[in-house]
Amino acid sequence: MMLVNDRLVEYIYLKVYLHINIATLKELIMKRLAIFDYHGTLIWALDVHNAAYRDTVKQLYGVDGSIHDAKNFAASTVQLVTKEIAKSRGVPEDVITSHYNEILPTYEKNFISLLEKMKIRVLPGIPELLKGLKDSGVAISIATGDSKRTIDSLLRKAKLNDCFENELRVYASIEPPITSRQELVQRAIELAEGKYRRFGNGEIFLFDDSTKGLSAGKELGLVTVGVGTGPEGYEKMLEASPDFAFKDFSNYREVIDIVLGYR
């Protein structure tokens, strides 16, 4: 009887050992890395952003403004956009600087409050694309100019939270902010390679809707996938000469095939 029990215990230990190591092996052999921008690529939430910036600028600087007053809303940070709006509305530089440390927490509070009441839109094909990539063994990262609190709240509302591992989320709106798009994307690559493996040429794909983001990907030698669902639109996005371009990701199977079959 004791012998049977001992063998049963050994069998259970072996099953657990094999299960853990097979799971670890799967992680180590992730086929490719896909890095996604957020706004205009995954989700459309411009109205929420605009209202959050409007309220933030009003509360901190007492002026009316919107994201349309900022030159660099696409692929930029909360701090920079807020400063540009305030400056365009005549707020002196020293006054802007005096409230600098309040910008991010004020914006986050406004954004999360507004998000509960306002609508956002998941862009065509995105849930299917993310699921298909994940099921195919592709590591998925998000690299965004926004902050952790705002993006995590958005992903939960959009029901996309489970598509992105917490360790592979990179936010530019931190302190100090990451002001270079190349640096932001490079950070995403480093995190993914630290968890999985080193990805070679043709194995890292950058999905973005902005010329600034796509240009950063090309400078880093990544495979760039442009989409025309962002604020700049399809024709403007094409000026960055991405390796692949789509008006939207409705035909998500074609996109998955590109990622898995690219050589």
N, C-alpha and C positions, 0 to 999 in steps of 0.2 A: 504493500500500500504506500509506503514511504517513497519507494522507487518511482511509482507512478506519479506521485505528487511532485517529486523533484523534476521529473521529465516535463511535467506540465508547466512548472515554473520556468524551466529552461526554454521551453517552446514560446511562452508568453514574452520572455525577455528578448528572444530572437526576433519575434514579430515586431515588437516595439522598436528594436534597434534598426531593423531593416526599414520600417516605416519612416523613422526619423532621418535616416541617411539617404533614402530615396528622395524625400522631400528636399533635403539639403542639396542633393545632386541636381535636382530640377532647378533650384534657384541658381546654382553655379553655371548652368548651361543655358541661361536665358538667351534666346536667339538674337534679339536686337534690342535697341533702346529707342523709345519714342518719347520726345519731349514736346509738351503742348504749352502754347500760350493759352491764356484764359479768355479774356474778353474779345468777342468777335471771332474766336476760333471754336470755343466750346459752348459758350453761353452769351446771350445778348442781355445786358443789364445796364444799358447806357442811361436810362431814366433814373435808376437808383443812384448811380455814380453822380450824375448831374445834380440831383437833389442833395446828396450828401456833401458835395463840394460847395453848393450854394449855401447850405446851412452852416457849414464850417467857416467859410469866409465871413459870413454875416456875424457869427458869434465871436470870432476872434478879432476881426478887423472893422466890423460895422459897415461893410460895403456890400452891394449886390454884385454877384458875379456868377459865372457858370464855366463849365469845362471848355466852352467855345472860346473863352478868353485866354486859354492856355495853348501855347504853340506845340507842346509835346505831350499831349494826353496819351497817345498810343505808345506802349512800351516804356512808360515813365513811372516815377514813384509818386506816392501820395504827397510827400513833402514838396517835391519839385512842382507838381501841378498846382498845389495850393498857393505856393509862393508866386508862381507866374500869374495866377488869377488876381491875387491881391495887388501885385505890381502893376498889372494892366489897368487896375481900377484906381491907381494913384496913391496907393499906400506906400509911405516912405520905407526904404530898405531897413532902417534901424527899428522901425515898428514891426516889420515882418519878422526880423530876427528875434525881437524880444518875446515873441509868442511861438517861436519855432518848436520848442519842446512840447507845446500843447497841440500841435497840428495833428499828429498821428492818433493820439487817444480821442481827440474830439471828432475827427473824421470817422474812426471806427465805431464810436458810440452812435453817431448819426446814421451811418450806413446800416448797421445791424438793426436799428430801430425802424428805419424806412423799409428795409428788406422784408420785414414781417407784414407790411401793409401793401407793398407794391409787387407788380408782376415781373417775372424774368422769363426768358425763353431759351430753352435748350435748342441749339442749332441743328439743322437737318442731319440725320445719320449719326450723330455723335454717340448716343448710348450704344448703338449696334457696333460702331467702329471701336470704341473702347473695349467693349466686351469681347469682340472678335480678336483684337490684338492680345488682350490678356489671356484668353483661352488658347491662343497660339504660342504662348511662351515668350511674349514680348514684354520687357520691363517698361512701365509707363511712368513718366515724370511730368510734373507741372512746374513751369518757371514763369513767374508773373511779377509785374511791377507793383502789385498790390500787397496787402499785409496778410499775415496768417489768420487773424480773426475774421477779416472780411471774406477771404477766399474759402476758408473752412465752412463759414456760414452759408456761402453761396453753393458750394458743392453739396451740402446737406439738403438745401432747399431744392436743388436741381436733381436730387437723387443720383448723384454721380460720386458721392463720397467714397464708396467702396472701390471705385476704379483706380484710386490713387493711394499708394502706400504713404503713410505719414513721413517716412524717412526720405521719400523722393519728392517732397514738395519744397520748392525754393521761392522765397519771397524777397523782393527788392526793398519793400518798405519796412525796413528794420532800422536800428540805430547802431552805427551809421548806415545810411541807406546805400544800396548797391546801385550806383548811377550808370554803370556800363552794362549794356545788354549782353555783350560778349562775356563779361564776368559772371553775370547771372546764369547764362546757359552753361558756362564752364563749371560753375558750382554744381549744377544739376548732374553733369557728366561725372564729376568727382564722387558725388554721393552714390550714384548708381554703380560706378565701378568699384567703390569701396564695399558695397553690399554684394555684388554679383561677380563680375570679372571685368577685365579690360576689353573694351569694344574697339574693333579695328576699323579701317577705312570702309565706308559703305554700310556700316552697322548702326550708325546713329542718325536718327531722323528728327528734324525740327519742324513742327507744325505751327504755322503762324499766319496771321492775316495782315500784318503790317510790313511795310517796306523796311523799317528800322530793324524789326526782329529777324526778318528773312536775310537781310544783309549781314547781320551778326552771325547767323548760322553759316552763311557762305564763307565769311572770313575765317571761321573756325574749321572749315573743311567738312561740314556736315551735309547730309542729303536734305535739301530743303523742300518742304511741301507747303505751297501757298494756297490759301482759301479766300474766296471773295466775299465772305460774310461779315467782314469787319467794317469799321467806320470809313476806312479809305476806299472800299469798294474793289471790285475785281480788276478793273483796268489799271488803277493806281498800284495795286499789289503786284501786277505783272512787271512793273518797272524794276523790281528787285531781281528779276530773272530767276525765279525759283526753279529747281530741277523738275518739279511737277506742280501743276496748278489746277485747281478745281474751283468751280463757281460755288459749290457747297459739297458736303460729304454725303449726299443722298446715296450715291453709288459707293457705299462703304466697302463692299466686297472688292472693288477694284483697288481701293486704297490699301486694304489689307494685303492683297496680292503683291502690290508694289513693295511694301515693307518686307514681306517674307521672301520675295523673289529677286530683290535688287542685288546686282553683282557689280 
